[in-house]
């Protein structure tokens, strides 16, 4: 177990087994963090992520479970404090996409509830649980933070994935609320709004968006890489912006810039 005087900080990353979550974990490991990794299953992808972190010199503790379940929140917090001795950063990355891109008028209660249960409700109560552990920490270290990965869809409407947009908009407000509540404890809260990031989640629309990127959808005419998000998280977790809390960082190649 790490003591409070150990140099390596500890970050929790949800949805860590691949894609953006894996990149975030890797960038944090390179920045000197040990990790608690959460995802739904411990498969070959999860083991590959863990192995890459160990090769970087980081300790990685696995907590398998659904963030929609409160028992998973307790397990994540317990693993961080028991195995690594502290919590310096929570990265809310886990989330799901709509199972089918469907017209707004065809959204079902089942699809809506599923997205809200994982993407918004689960993330909210995990943040609440981790924040409580941070507040309880007698050391009250400076530089602690909570980083929530939302989406450009927190601001940009996509009628074919309405429930996803609504959940991400909720996360954006959640970040502001926790920023206001936790500032007195020296805990900063940041939101990152990724744009078009080349991951498995966007595979169904990859060809269509590739064409639109070539046509100038984003001023920086390329797909975003998971590492673009990872490097941003690592900078925030290392305290690169110590007088900032509650704001959103758009890592989107200029997608959200208003243009004439």
C-alpha positions in Angstrom: 0.0 0.0 0.0 1.1 3.5 -0.8 1.5 6.0 2.1 0.4 9.6 1.8 4.1 10.6 1.3 4.6 8.3 -1.7 5.4 10.1 -4.9 3.0 8.2 -7.2 -0.5 9.5 -7.2 -3.5 7.3 -7.8 -6.2 7.7 -10.4 -9.4 5.7 -11.0 -10.4 5.2 -14.7 -13.7 3.8 -15.6 -14.3 2.1 -19.0 -10.5 1.4 -19.0 -10.2 -1.7 -21.1 -9.8 -0.2 -24.5 -10.2 2.9 -26.7 -10.3 6.3 -24.9 -10.1 4.6 -21.4 -7.0 2.7 -22.3 -5.3 5.8 -23.7 -6.2 7.8 -20.6 -4.8 5.1 -18.3 -1.6 5.0 -20.4 -1.1 8.7 -20.3 -1.7 8.9 -16.6 0.8 6.0 -16.0 3.4 8.0 -18.1 2.6 11.0 -15.8 3.5 8.9 -12.7 0.1 7.7 -11.6 -0.9 4.2 -10.3 -4.3 3.1 -11.5 -7.5 1.5 -10.5 -9.1 0.2 -13.7 -12.8 -0.5 -14.0 -14.7 -2.1 -16.8 -17.5 -4.7 -17.3 -15.3 -7.7 -18.0 -11.7 -8.8 -17.6 -11.1 -10.0 -21.1 -8.0 -10.1 -23.4 -8.4 -6.3 -24.0 -8.4 -5.6 -20.3 -5.3 -7.7 -19.8 -3.6 -5.9 -22.6 -4.3 -2.6 -21.0 -3.0 -3.8 -17.6 0.1 -5.3 -19.2 0.9 -2.0 -20.9 0.6 -0.1 -17.7 2.9 -2.5 -15.8 5.4 -2.0 -18.7 5.2 1.7 -18.0 6.1 1.1 -14.3 2.6 1.7 -12.9 0.7 -0.5 -10.5 -2.8 -1.4 -11.9 -5.6 -2.7 -9.8 -8.7 -4.2 -11.5 -12.3 -3.7 -10.4 -14.7 -5.5 -12.6 -18.3 -4.3 -12.4 -21.0 -2.1 -13.9 -20.9 1.5 -12.8 -24.7 1.5 -12.9 -24.6 -0.6 -9.7 -23.8 1.1 -6.3 -21.9 -2.0 -5.2 -19.4 -1.3 -7.9 -18.9 2.2 -6.6 -18.0 0.8 -3.2 -15.7 -1.7 -4.7 -13.8 0.9 -6.7 -13.3 3.2 -3.7 -12.3 0.3 -1.4 -9.7 -1.0 -4.0 -8.2 2.5 -4.3 -7.8 3.1 -0.6 -7.0 -0.5 0.4 -4.6 -1.4 -2.4 -3.0 1.9 -3.3 -3.7 4.0 -0.2 -5.2 7.1 -1.7 -7.4 8.7 -4.4 -6.0 11.7 -6.3 -8.1 11.6 -9.5 -11.3 10.1 -10.8 -11.8 9.9 -14.5 -15.4 9.2 -15.5 -14.9 7.7 -18.9 -17.3 4.7 -18.9 -20.4 5.0 -21.0 -22.5 3.4 -23.7 -23.9 4.5 -27.0 -27.3 3.9 -28.4 -27.8 0.4 -29.6 -29.4 1.7 -32.8 -29.2 5.2 -34.2 -32.9 5.9 -34.3 -35.1 8.9 -35.1 -36.0 11.0 -32.1 -39.7 10.1 -32.6 -38.9 6.4 -32.2 -36.8 6.5 -29.0 -38.2 3.8 -26.6 -38.4 4.1 -22.8 -36.1 1.0 -22.6 -33.3 2.6 -24.6 -33.7 6.0 -22.8 -33.6 4.3 -19.3 -30.6 2.2 -20.3 -28.5 5.2 -21.4 -29.5 7.3 -18.4 -28.8 4.4 -15.9 -25.2 4.0 -17.1 -24.1 7.3 -18.6 -25.7 9.7 -16.1 -27.1 8.0 -13.0 -24.2 5.6 -12.6 -21.6 8.3 -13.2 -23.3 10.7 -10.8 -23.4 8.3 -7.9 -19.8 7.1 -8.5 -18.6 10.7 -8.4 -20.5 11.2 -5.2 -18.9 8.1 -3.6 -15.4 9.0 -4.7 -15.8 12.6 -3.7 -16.9 11.5 -0.2 -13.7 9.4 0.1 -11.6 12.3 -1.0 -13.2 14.6 1.5 -12.6 12.0 4.3 -8.9 11.8 3.5 -7.2 13.4 6.4 -4.3 14.6 4.2 -6.4 16.9 2.1 -3.8 17.0 -0.6 -3.7 19.7 -3.2 -4.1 18.9 -6.9 -6.9 16.4 -6.6 -9.5 16.4 -9.4 -12.4 14.7 -11.0 -12.5 14.6 -14.8 -15.7 13.7 -16.6 -15.6 12.6 -20.3 -18.8 13.8 -21.8 -19.1 14.5 -25.6 -19.5 17.2 -28.2 -23.1 16.0 -28.0 -23.4 17.8 -24.6 -23.7 20.9 -26.8 -24.4 19.6 -30.3 -27.8 18.0 -31.1 -28.0 14.7 -33.0 -31.6 13.6 -33.4 -30.6 10.0 -34.3 -29.1 9.5 -30.8 -31.3 11.7 -28.6 -31.0 9.8 -25.3 -27.2 9.8 -25.6 -27.2 13.6 -26.1 -29.5 14.2 -23.1 -27.3 12.0 -20.9 -24.1 13.8 -21.9 -25.8 17.2 -21.4 -26.6 16.0 -17.9 -23.0 15.1 -17.3 -22.0 18.7 -18.3 -24.2 20.1 -15.6 -23.1 17.5 -13.1 -19.5 18.7 -13.6 -20.5 22.2 -12.7 -22.4 21.2 -9.6 -19.6 19.1 -8.2 -17.1 21.8 -9.1 -19.1 24.3 -6.9 -19.5 21.8 -4.1 -15.9 20.4 -4.0 -13.9 23.6 -4.5 -13.8 24.2 -0.7 -12.1 20.8 -0.3 -9.4 21.6 -2.9 -10.9 19.2 -5.5 -11.2 20.5 -9.0 -13.8 19.2 -11.5 -13.2 19.3 -15.2 -15.3 18.2 -18.2 -13.8 17.0 -21.5 -16.0 17.1 -24.6 -14.4 14.8 -27.2 -15.4 15.3 -30.9 -15.0 12.6 -33.5 -12.6 10.1 -31.9 -11.6 7.0 -33.8 -12.8 4.2 -31.5 -15.0 1.1 -31.8 -18.0 3.1 -30.5 -18.2 5.2 -33.6 -17.7 2.3 -36.0 -21.3 2.3 -37.4 -20.9 5.8 -38.6 -17.2 5.8 -39.4 -17.4 5.9 -43.2 -20.0 8.7 -43.2 -18.0 10.9 -40.8 -14.7 10.2 -42.7 -16.2 11.7 -45.8 -17.5 14.7 -43.8 -14.1 15.3 -42.2 -12.5 15.4 -45.7 -15.2 17.9 -46.7 -14.2 20.2 -43.8 -16.6 19.2 -40.9 -13.7 19.9 -38.5 -11.1 22.6 -39.2 -8.4 20.1 -38.2 -9.1 17.6 -40.9 -8.4 14.3 -39.2 -10.0 11.9 -36.8 -9.2 12.5 -33.2 -7.1 9.8 -31.5 -7.8 8.3 -28.1 -4.4 9.7 -27.0 -5.7 13.2 -27.7 -8.1 12.7 -24.9 -5.5 10.9 -22.7 -3.0 13.7 -22.9 -5.6 16.3 -22.0 -6.7 14.2 -18.9 -3.1 13.8 -17.8 -2.4 17.5 -18.0 -5.5 18.3 -15.9 -4.6 15.5 -13.4 -1.1 16.9 -13.0 -2.5 20.3 -12.1 -1.6 22.2 -15.3 -4.6 24.5 -14.7 -4.7 25.0 -10.9 -7.0 28.1 -11.1 -9.7 26.4 -13.2 -12.7 24.3 -12.2 -16.1 23.5 -13.6 -15.3 24.2 -17.2 -15.5 22.1 -20.4 -12.5 21.5 -22.6 -13.4 20.8 -26.2 -11.0 18.3 -27.7 -12.7 18.1 -31.1 -10.5 19.5 -33.8 -12.6 22.7 -33.8 -15.8 20.8 -34.4 -17.8 23.1 -32.1 -16.5 26.4 -33.5 -19.2 28.7 -34.8 -18.6 29.5 -38.4 -20.1 31.7 -41.1 
